[in-house]
Structures are given as C-alpha cells and as structure tokens.
Amino acid sequence: MYYSYSYEVSPSASAGAALGVAAFMGAMMLPSLIVSVVTIIAMWKVFTKAGREGWKSIIPFLNIYTLFEICGMEGWKFLLLLIPFYNIYLAIKMNIDLAKAFGKDGGFAVGLIFLNTIFICILAFGSAKYQLGAAAAAPAADGQAPAAPAEPEKKPEVGDDWVNGQQ
C-alpha cells in the first residue's frame, strides 16, 4: 500500500492566508502606533513643563537620563536600569518621584506605574506644575519674580558675641 504525504494548496488559498495575516498585523500595529505618537507628544510636553528641551524626549537614553533629572535623581543612575530586578524597583521609584515633582500624591504615582500613557497625558495636558529645580523658581504669570523664602532665624551659639552681651 502506498501513502502520499504531499499536499497541494491552491494559490488563492495562500494569497488569502497572507492577506489575513497582513490584516491582523495592520489591526495590531495601528493602535500601537497611535499610542506611541500620543506618548511621544505627552512626554515632549512634560519635558517642556519641567524646563527641559522637548526634543530630548525623543532621543533614546537621553530621554531617560533627562527624566531622571526631572524626577530629582542623578541622571547617570539610569544606567542602573540595566541591572535585573533592581530595574523594577528603580522604575517604580522614578514614577513616584515624577509624581512628587509635579505635586501629585501616591495614588497618581500608582497610575503612572500601571497606566503610564494615560497619566503622562494627564501630567502633560493638565494643570500640574513642575515643582522642582529652576522651573519652579520661574517668574510668576504677572511678571513679578516669586518672593524669596524667608531665611530661618539664626539660633545663638555659645561663642556668639551678641549672646554674651558684647555687641
């Protein structure tokens, strides 16, 4: 008895399968592309709110370096993201510090961790103001410079002349 293991597929079936795969890939890529573009625009806006150049948000590695600086961390620490397991801790810490840098609470930080694109958009297009660094000391909207914080009162030390009554 002779068994044949050859199968023939008609060209129209192959073309249909290829078309189906292409349609599936297109359907998956389009939403991904839209989310990526929205995230890039939002990050650009977050960088400019923090007083940084927006174009730094689209350069690989420089964007993470700058984001660490925006969060109040040392920029070079982004290299620690290359360490397995520690990178998870560091990414969570960065999102918490980013929320704090814009005056947001822990709940917002949780949103940044789990729904990053949505909460980056809220930071970018919402009323959040950057509260760290030189951007926080920028002139107020009325053109007046912000008032300097009051200097803490100097506590007298034992060797000070004015404490001993010798002014």
Buried (B, 14 or more C-beta within 10 A) or exposed (E): EEEEEEEEEEEEEEEEEEEEEEEEEEEEEEEEEEEEEBBBBBBBBBBBBBBBEBEBBEEEEBBBBBBBBBBBBEBEBBEEBEEEEEEEEBBBBBBBBBBBBBBBEEEBBBBBBEEBBBBBBBBBEEEBEBBBBEBBEEEEEEEEEEEEEEEEEEEEEEEEEEEEEEE
